[in-house]
Amino acid sequence: MRSVPATSTFKKLQAFPVAEVWQNTQTGEHSLHAAQSFTPNQVICSFAAATTLSHPTYLTVQTALDTHITLRPFYLQYVNHSCAPNVFFDTARREFIALSAIRPGDELVFFYPSTEWDMQQPFNCHCAARNCLKVIKGAAHLSPAQWKKYRLSNFILEQLKLHVSKIS
């Protein structure tokens, strides 16, 4: 879980009942932070598909091979990646869930490969987690040992079953 460094300068841009959108005034980057405490497995909020696309974009979450959704409420687009996630998008139940105890002000971060099979825009990760993967490309690029460390969406679990059966 990423905590906000005391020396960083953040500006709260918007506040909602469960979360706040913050902006780092030094980098311009946005992030989503808890507005209240959450316990492990607590549903933070429900979400819906604002739009459904057949291709991924920077702001979509994958729900099937050719189905990618933008999220409503819109502030969920500001949930950043971490290799040590504290939240999860349950795309089957359409619930945004706490994975660990979260305090007000904690950044809400999720593991992108938990919903993304083969990312269109891989990136170098700088989350600084002890188990940081360094390069994030999607679940298709992880080892079975890495898959077991994370909570994964039903879509990703189905892809893994197909993947493993092709190797066996």
N, C-alpha and C positions, 0 to 999 in steps of 0.2 A: 504494500500500500504506500503510495506516494504522499508524503506530508509536505506541506508548504514550508520552504526554508524561511527562517526568520528574517534573513537579509533581502529576500525578494520583495518586490513591490507588486501587489495585486489590487485590482479595482473590481468591485462587485458591479456587474453590468445589469443583471436581472435576478430577481428573487421569485421563487415559486414555493409552494408549501413543502416540498420534499428536497429541493435542490436549488443551488444558486449558480449562475454562470459568472465566472470570474475571467478577467483578462490580466495577463502578466504585462505590466506597462513597459517592461524592458524589452520583451521579445514580441509582444503583440499576440501571443498564443492564448487561446481560450481553453477553459477547463470547466468541468462540472464538479461542484462540491456539495457535500451533504448539508442540508439546512437543519437536520435533526439527527438524532441517534437511531441506528438500526442494529438489530441483532442478526446473527447468522441465520440464513434461510428466510428472513423476513422479506415479503414483497414490498419493494419500495414504491412501485407504481405499475399499473398496467400500461401497455402501449398498443398502438395500432399501426397499420401501414398507411402513411400519408399518401404515398405513391408506390406503385409496383412496376418494376422495370425488368426487362429480360437480360439486362447487362449490369455489371457492377459500376458504381461510381465511388468516389471518395467518401460519400456520406451514406452509402447503403449498407444494409445488413443482409447477408445471404440466408434464404430460407429453403431453397431448392436449387438444383443445378442451374436452371435458367430463371430463377426468381430472386430478385433483390428488392428490398423495401427501404424507403426512407421512413423515419420514425415520427410518430405523433404520440406524445407531446414533442414538439420540435427541439426542446432543450436537450433531449437525449443525444442529439448529434455531437454534443460537446464532451461526451464520455471518451476519454483517451485510452490508449493501449498501455498495458503493463504486463510483464511476464509474471507478476505477483498480483493478480487481480483481486479486487474486493467486491466486485459485482459481476452479474451474469445476465445475459439476455436469453430468457427461455422463449425461443421463437415459436414453439408449439403452443404454449399456454399464453403467449404474449404478455409475459411478466418480466419485470426488471427486478432482480433479486439480489439481496446482500449475501455475499459468500462468507463474510467475517464481520466482526463487530466494527461498526462505523460510528465515528463521533462527528458532531457538527464541525464543519470546516474541512474534514478529510476529503481529498480528491477521490471521486468515483472513477475507477479504472477497470477495464475489462480486457480479457485476453482475446485479441482479434481472431486468432485461429479457432476459437471456440465456435464461431459462426461462419468463418470464411474458409473455403476449401482450397482455392488456388488464387491468391490475390493478384489483381490487375496491377496494383502499385505496391510491390514489396518495398520495405524500408529498413534502414538500420535503426535498431532499437537502442535507446539510451536511458532505459527505465532505471538502471542501477540496481535492479533486484539481484539477489544472490544467484538465482537460477536464470538470469537473463539469457535469452536465446541469440542475441546480437543482431540477427537478421530475421525479419518477420515476412513470411511468404504465404502462409496459409497452412491448414492442417495437413494437406497432402504432402508437405515437405518435412513433417515431423516424424520422429521415430516412434515405434510402439511404446517405448519407455516414456517418451515425452507426452504421448496421448494420455497415458494413465495419470499424469499429474494434474490434469485440468478437468473441470466440468465442461462438457461439450454439448452443443445443441443436438437435437434428434437428427437433423439433417447431416451433421458431421458424423455422428455415430453410424448412420446408415452408409455413408460413404466409406467409413473405415471398414465396415463389414464387407463391402464389395471389394475394397482394396486388399484386405487380408485374404479373402477367398481367391483372388487372382494370383497372389504370391504363393499360397499353399499348394 
